[in-house]
Amino acid sequence: MNVVWAILITTAVTSVAIVAMLLVRRRAPEGSYFQDGDRAAGVFGVLATGYAVFAGFVIFLAFTTYDQSRNGAESEALLVAQQFETAQFLPATIRGRLSGELVCYARYVVEQSWPQLEAGEGGTALNPWGVALFRTLKTIEPESASEQAAYSKWLDQTSEREEARRDRIHGAANVIPDSLWVVLIVSAVIIFVFMLFFADRAEGAVTQAMLMGSVAAVVTVTLLVIYALDGPYRPGLGQLRPAAMERTLTILDEERAVVGDTDSPPCDESGVASS
């Protein structure tokens, strides 16, 4: 959620709520429309508490998904770096090829998959370099004990990498169902309408504006937080970025220099296969 838009939306909603309150206040009786203010306050307490509990549950659900996506991105990046190290114990005939394809895998995540997630396109398309890595691995038959151990470790890391990738793209699906959004919005409208019945022409306009404005602002900000957490890849405050995979790319370049791998990866800087 863009910060500027969030401020504008909150200001607009709060302003509309305050104007509505002041308009109703003009014809409101002294002491508000409620004959028993204490009973009305008790009912409002039930409404506000119910909304707070429900919104808290939805925020927890949204944050869990957000955190899962963030952890998945970090785990995927770490596993790519670990697989590069594992590849150095595999037969020399494919060692360089696997290393280059891992670099391409990381580039594809940063330059291809991530923009798709930001655009709301899901980013669920299969990473072609994951397929290339699998095909390359099938061409070898490990012989020595170290090669066999590395081969087995590579398969385990591949499974873990795919699980991490699944967690990373899970947040792009907007896990909060429409039914929950309907309940949240309807509950907010009910609270807004209920507040209008507290209009009291005997109270000052500033007091009435503060009464309605504070409630409207808190409810609006709560909805905006839920919206932001439900879309972790949307541009704006709290947006998830491919920082972990970018660090991995830097690490891979350094490690390739250490092991003397001077071959160019089979892709360009954006992760697209070289012709």
Secondary structure as GFF3:
##gff-version 3
##sequence-region A 1 275
A	DSSP	alpha_helix	3	27	.	.	.	ID=ss1
A	DSSP	alpha_helix	37	87	.	.	.	ID=ss2
A	DSSP	alpha_helix	92	108	.	.	.	ID=ss3
A	DSSP	pi_helix	109	113	.	.	.	ID=ss4
A	DSSP	alpha_helix	114	118	.	.	.	ID=ss5
A	DSSP	alpha_helix	128	138	.	.	.	ID=ss6
A	DSSP	alpha_helix	145	170	.	.	.	ID=ss7
A	DSSP	three_ten_helix	171	173	.	.	.	ID=ss8
A	DSSP	alpha_helix	178	196	.	.	.	ID=ss9
A	DSSP	alpha_helix	205	230	.	.	.	ID=ss10
A	DSSP	alpha_helix	243	259	.	.	.	ID=ss11
###
